[in-house]
Amino acid sequence: MNRIQIKVATGNEKSRAIPLRLGFQYEGIERQRERCNNQYFDLQVFSLLKTDT
C-alpha cells in the first residue's frame, strides 16, 4: 500500500486530531463533498504515504 487517506468533516475537531496525531499530512478541503439531511458539508483531507514513514 502506497497511500492512506482520511477525510473528516470540517469543524469536527475530535476526528481531525486523529490523522494529525498519526503523522498524516493535511492536503486541503473538498468543498461540499458530503451530503447529509439535505445539507452539504466540506471535508478536510489528510494523507500518509509509504515514503512518509
N, C-alpha and C positions, 0 to 999 in steps of 0.2 A: 504494500500500500504506500502510495507516494504522498497523498494529501488527505487530511481530515478537515471537515468544515463544520462549524457550529453557527447556527443562526438564532438570535434571540430578539424578542420584541423590544423595541426602543422604550426605555423607561422601566424595564424590568431589571433592576439593579442586582437582585439576588442571582438571577440567571446569568447576567453579564459578568459577574465575579468569577464564575466557574472557568470559562476559557482563559481569562486573564491569569488566574491562579495557576493554570496548567501550562502557561507559556505560549498560548496561541497569539498570533499577530492580528491586530484589528485591520480589516480591509476596507470597510465603508458601510454604507447604508443602502439597502434595497427599498426604495420608496414605494409605499402602498403595495407591498408584496403579499401580505396575508389578509384574508377576509374572514371576519368572524362577526356574526349577528348583524349583517348588512353594514359593517364598518370596516374600513381598510386600515391596516397597521404597517408601519415601517419595521424592517428587520435589520439588526446590526449583524454583520458577517465577520467571523473570525476563522482563521485557518492555521493549521500546523503542517509543515512539510517535513518529509523524511530528512531533508538536509538541515532542518532547524534543530534537530536533536544531537 
